[in-house]
Amino acid sequence: MGSDPTVPFRIGRSQANGRTGHADRSDWNMEPMTGYELLEEVRADPKTPFIMVTAESKTENVIAAKKASVNNYIVKPFNAHTLQSKIPAVFPS
């Protein structure tokens, strides 16, 4: 998914079961801004899907991200099956 967590990524057709599109993704722990701060900034355009991919599994972080309208929250480590199961919420058919 790239080394820079602020760079948008594309989900391939095979991973998304026929869905394609663009989504921003971020880790919670970044510098100089946190993933949460980036999420708040990205939400200026509510049409841009956003996935938080992070090792932060604290309930309060998940709740904060959901309140900030994250499309999905994936806790690391994760596998392809986990990613595929999250796609429908990000790119509904």
C-alpha positions, 0 to 999 in steps of 0.5 A: 500500500505504499510507504507514505501513509498519506498517499491515496491508494487504489484497491485492485478489482480482484481485491474489491470483488469488482469494485474499484475506486480511490480511498485515502488511508492513514495510520493513527500514529503519524507526524507531524499530524496524526491520522485522526487529524488527517481524517478530520481534514479529509472530511472537508470532502465527505465523498472521499472514502477514508480507511484507518489502518493502524495498530491502535486498537483502543476503543476510544480511538475507534469511537473517535474515528467513527465519530469523525466519519471514517469509512472503516478501521482496520487494526494491524496486523491484518490479512487479505481476507480482513481487507476484502471484508472491509471493502463493501463499507468503503465502496458499496455496490 
